[in-house]
Amino acid sequence: MRRSLEIFLGGPSSARELRRLLGEAYLESGQPVSDEQEDEFNRLLVDAAAGRIYLFRYKGEPAGFATVFFRQSVREGGRVAHFEDLFLRSQLRRLGLGQRMVRAVIQDLEAFGIVSVWSFTRRDAHVERLFELEHFERHPLNAFKRSRTLEDEE
């Protein structure tokens, strides 16, 4: 019997399926995938030092994906992972699959030697609860972002 939720490490062989899910995720948020975003997504498919993409299938069908990128941390004494995207198709939400996806990714990352896993999420009670259920703690860190501008390139 096929397990209902399966996790696969993304790579060139699953690229088409993952790109389709990426497009679906971004369109749901109201924006298409830019060329730069697709380039970075493709990089994660082949560069294990940069991070990982996970493909999830539910009952044999594409269900969602997660992207995780890595960085080295002196403060934490090793390699740290950051969830960037966690997407589950809308018709499969509220079935407990999101929590199982997060748990599967964490187990893989811990086996890979990651010392801690971070997630910066939008303020959404369901998303916050999902990570809290997997023992993520709120951190007092303030997040700041500065995007490259045209002035930077001059």
Buried (B, 14 or more C-beta within 10 A) or exposed (E): EEEEBBBBEBBEEBBEBBBEBBEBBBEEEEEEBEEEEBEBBBEBBEEEEBBBBBBBBBEEEBBBBBBBBBEEEEEEEEBBBBBBBBBBBEEBEEBEBBBBBBBBBBEBBEEEEBEBBBBEEEEEEEBBEBBEEBEBEEEEEEEEEEEEEEEEEE
